[in-house]
Amino acid sequence: MSGLTLYGYRPSVYTRVIRLVLAEKGLRYRSCEVNPFDPGASGDRQTPHPFTRVPVLDHDGVRIYETAAIARYLDAAFPVPPLTPGTPIAVARMAQVVAIVDAYGYWPLVRQVFGHGVFRPRHRLEADPKEITAGLAAAEAVLDALEAIAVEGTVLTGAGPTLADCHLAPMIAAFAAAPQGRAAVARRPALSKWWQCWATRPSMRQTDVGFDRANAES
Ligand SMILES: N[C@@H](CCC(=O)N[C@@H](CS)C(=O)NCC(=O)O)C(=O)O
């Protein structure tokens, strides 16, 4: 074992980004389950994150938080296979995908459409259809931007995984678990092609917590 511990939460898409990176690199690690949404969590059940989020990585006693930073650290510390592409433009596009997801994508795709359309109903929590409508509207610009990057074809190609794939795939998996989300992805041919390749990757199957299967069956 490489001395890696991942503090994460099972349904968390950001935790899954790091699980994907670890799976793509074939790294073994210890999982420590913490719920960042539980205000009463304390001691070992509390996430060691200054802003009460997950994931957090511990590598031989050194702690790193923020998903993009953890992913880049893992790629540098365990360089085989590399998850950073070889050309300057592909590196820039990879960074763009990560930034688009974090700044504009996570909230509408995951918290609004997946949260209110899939997660909350499944857990018998109150869901607000207005959140789904707002999320789908905001998702349009995000999906258009990702489609343009996929059309260009330096990253999101479906071949040779990069950190862009690992960062985006959990968000699209969650979004596409909602039928309206799946339809929105299907309207973008290049993004759909990428997603068809990614949805069936072994690392995706290994890190599925149940929503991908529901997606495939419906
Ligand atoms: N900026 C953080 C965001 C991580 C994040 O938002 N994680 C979610 C779970 S997917 C979380 O911990 N949410 C807790 C909350 O919003 O209180 C990162 O990149 O790691």
The ligand as an SDF file (V2000), in Angstrom:
LIG
                    3D

 20 19  0  0  0  0  0  0  0  0999 V2000
  -13.7870   23.0930   -4.1920 N   0  0  0  0  0  0  0  0  0  0  0  0
  -13.9550   21.7560   -3.6780 C   0  0  0  0  0  0  0  0  0  0  0  0
  -15.4070   21.3470   -3.8310 C   0  0  0  0  0  0  0  0  0  0  0  0
  -15.6730   19.9820   -3.2420 C   0  0  0  0  0  0  0  0  0  0  0  0
  -17.1710   19.8220   -2.9150 C   0  0  0  0  0  0  0  0  0  0  0  0
  -17.9800   20.7430   -3.0920 O   0  0  0  0  0  0  0  0  0  0  0  0
  -17.5040   18.6350   -2.4420 N   0  0  0  0  0  0  0  0  0  0  0  0
  -18.8710   18.4110   -2.0240 C   0  0  0  0  0  0  0  0  0  0  0  0
  -19.2590   16.9530   -2.1850 C   0  0  0  0  0  0  0  0  0  0  0  0
  -19.3220   16.4980   -3.8840 S   0  0  0  0  0  0  0  0  0  0  0  0
  -18.9720   18.7500   -0.5410 C   0  0  0  0  0  0  0  0  0  0  0  0
  -18.1090   18.3980    0.2180 O   0  0  0  0  0  0  0  0  0  0  0  0
  -20.0300   19.4520   -0.1730 N   0  0  0  0  0  0  0  0  0  0  0  0
  -20.2940   19.7920    1.1840 C   0  0  0  0  0  0  0  0  0  0  0  0
  -21.0610   21.0860    1.3020 C   0  0  0  0  0  0  0  0  0  0  0  0
  -21.3740   21.7010    0.2840 O   0  0  0  0  0  0  0  0  0  0  0  0
  -21.3110   21.4830    2.4500 O   0  0  0  0  0  0  0  0  0  0  0  0
  -13.0330   20.7880   -4.4140 C   0  0  0  0  0  0  0  0  0  0  0  0
  -12.6860   21.0720   -5.5580 O   0  0  0  0  0  0  0  0  0  0  0  0
  -12.6290   19.7890   -3.8260 O   0  0  0  0  0  0  0  0  0  0  0  0
  1  2  1  0
  2  3  1  0
  2 18  1  0
  3  4  1  0
  4  5  1  0
  5  6  2  0
  5  7  1  0
  7  8  1  0
  8  9  1  0
  8 11  1  0
  9 10  1  0
 11 12  2  0
 11 13  1  0
 13 14  1  0
 14 15  1  0
 15 16  2  0
 15 17  1  0
 18 19  2  0
 18 20  1  0
M  END
$$$$
